Amino acid sequence: EVETREGEERAVQLAEILELLLQLFFQGNNERRVTFGQGVGGMT
């Protein structure tokens, strides 16, 4: 019982970390898209 509980906690932590990484990844992509769009707009 103790082992499975520890495993579940670890899985939950991993899921939370993955969510944070995905959020950061998408935020970075959005910021890049915005700056890229501004750069293209300034060039034309």
C-alpha positions as CSV (number, residue, x, y, z in Angstrom):
1,E,0.0,0.0,0.0
2,V,2.8,2.4,0.9
3,E,4.6,1.8,-2.3
4,T,1.6,2.3,-4.5
5,R,0.7,5.5,-2.6
6,E,4.3,6.9,-3.1
7,G,4.0,5.9,-6.8
8,E,0.7,7.7,-7.2
9,E,2.2,10.9,-5.5
10,R,5.1,10.7,-7.8
11,A,2.9,10.4,-10.9
12,V,0.8,13.4,-9.7
13,Q,4.0,15.4,-9.3
14,L,5.2,14.4,-12.8
15,A,1.8,15.4,-14.3
16,E,1.9,18.8,-12.6
17,I,5.5,19.4,-13.8
18,L,4.5,18.4,-17.3
19,E,1.5,20.8,-17.2
20,L,3.8,23.6,-16.1
21,L,6.3,22.8,-18.8
22,L,3.5,22.8,-21.5
23,Q,2.2,26.1,-20.2
24,L,5.6,27.7,-20.3
25,F,6.2,26.2,-23.8
26,F,2.9,27.5,-25.2
27,Q,3.5,30.9,-23.5
28,G,6.9,31.1,-25.2
29,N,5.5,30.2,-28.5
30,N,2.7,32.8,-28.2
31,E,5.3,35.5,-27.3
32,R,7.5,34.4,-30.2
33,R,4.6,34.6,-32.6
34,V,3.7,38.1,-31.4
35,T,7.2,39.4,-31.8
36,F,7.6,37.6,-35.1
37,G,4.3,39.2,-36.3
38,Q,5.5,42.6,-35.2
39,G,8.8,42.1,-37.0
40,V,7.1,41.1,-40.2
41,G,4.7,44.0,-39.9
42,G,7.6,46.5,-39.4
43,M,9.4,45.1,-42.4
44,T,6.6,45.6,-44.9
